[in-house]
C-alpha cells in the first residue's frame, strides 16, 4: 500500500513539474535558430534603454526572455511589440569580404508573448513571426546521429 501511495505522489509531482515548465515557457518570447549557422540577435525595439535581448544562437538552439521582464519588454504586456535585428558573420571564402555582418532581417517586430524563428540554409534565411496564441512552439530540428 505504501508503495502505491509513493508512486501516486511521484506521478503527481512529475505532472505538476510538467505543468510548471509548460507555463514558464509560455511566458517568454523565444528566438529559434532553425538554420545551418550561428546567428546573432539584437533587440531593436520595445525594450528599456541600455538593456534588451542580445544573443548569439547556435544552429538548432533557442534563447528566451520572459515577456514580463521590462528589460526585454518595457510595456510588460504579452501583446506588447518588440523588435529584432538578426544577422550572421560571413566567415567562408566566396564573393565579398570576410568578417562582414550579413543581415537576415532588420527591426523585425513580434508580440512579446510570441516567438521568432529564423529558418533556411546555405545563405537563404528568413525571419518568421509567430504571435501569442498561435498553436504551440515550433518543432526543434532532430539531433544529428551521434549526439
N, C-alpha and C positions, 0 to 999 in steps of 0.2 A: 504493500500500500504506500509506504514512504517513497519507494522508487517511482511510483506513478505520479505522486504529488510533485516530486522533484523534476520529473520530465515535463509535466504540465507547466510548472513555474519557469523552467528553462525555455520552453516554447513561447510563453508569454513575454519573457524578457527579449528573446530574439525578434518576435513580432513587433514589440514596442520600439526596439532599436531600428528596425527596418522603416517604420513609420517616421521616426525622428529623422533618419537620414534622408528620406524622401522629402520631408518638409523643408529640411535645411537646404537641399539642392534647389528646391522650388523658389527659394527666397534669394536667389543670386542671379545676376546676369553672368553668362559664361561666354567665352570665346573659344571655339573649337577649331583646331587646325587639322583639316582633312586634306592636306596636301602632301607632297613628297619632299618638302624642305622646311627648315626653321623659318618662322615668320616673327615679325616684331609688331606689336600693337601698342599704340599710344592714344590715350583718351584725348579728344579734341573739344568736347562739349559736355555740359551737364554736370561738371564736377566743380569742387571748390578750387579757388585759385591756389597754385603751388601744391596741388595734390592730384589725385586721379590714378587711373589704371595705366601702368606702363609695364609690359611683359614681353619676354621672348618665349615663344611656344614651339616646342619640337613637333615633328610630324606625328599625328595621332594623339596629341596632347590637348589639354584644355586648361584654362585659367579662369577664375571666377572672382566676383566681388559682390557681396550682399547688397541688394538694391536699397536696403535701409541705411547703408553706410554713406553718410553725407560727404565723405571724401570722394566717393565714386558717383554719387547721385545727390546733388545738393538739394533737390526738391524732396527727397526722401519718399517719393511716391512710386509705386510699382509701374504706373504708366508714364512716369517721367521720361524725358528723352535724353539719351546720352549718345555721344558721337565718338567715332574712332577713325584713326588713320592706320592702315595696315600696309606693311612693306616687307621686303626681304633684301638682303645684301647680295649683289651679284659677285660671285666668287669664282666661277668657272670661266675658262677661256672661251672665246667666241666674239661675235661682233660687240663692239662697245668696250668702254673701260671697265676694269675690275675694281671692286670696292665701292661701287655706287649703289645707293638705295633705289630699289625699283618699287614704285607704288603699285599696290593691288587695288586699294580704294582709299579715298580721302574724305574726311568729315562724313563718314557713313553713319547714319542715325538708326538707333534701335530703341525699343522701350527698355527701361531699366529692369523690368521683370521678365524680359525676353532673353534671346541669345543670338549670337552671331556665328555663322560657320564660314570658314574660308575653305573653298573647295578647288580642286583641279590638280593638274600635274604638268611637269615639263614647261613651266613658264606661262601656262594658260590658267590663270587663277581668277576667282571671283569671290566677292563677299555676298552672303545671303542672310537676310534679316528674318528673324522668327519672333513674332510678338508674344507677349504674355497671353496665355490662353490657347496658343497653338498646341496641337496634340503632341505631347512628350518632347523629350530632348532628342537630338539626332543620334542615330546609332554610331558608335565608335568603330573605326576600322578594326578588323580582326588582326590579332598579333601575327607577326611572321613566324613560320615554323622555327623552333629552337628558342623562342623567347618565353 
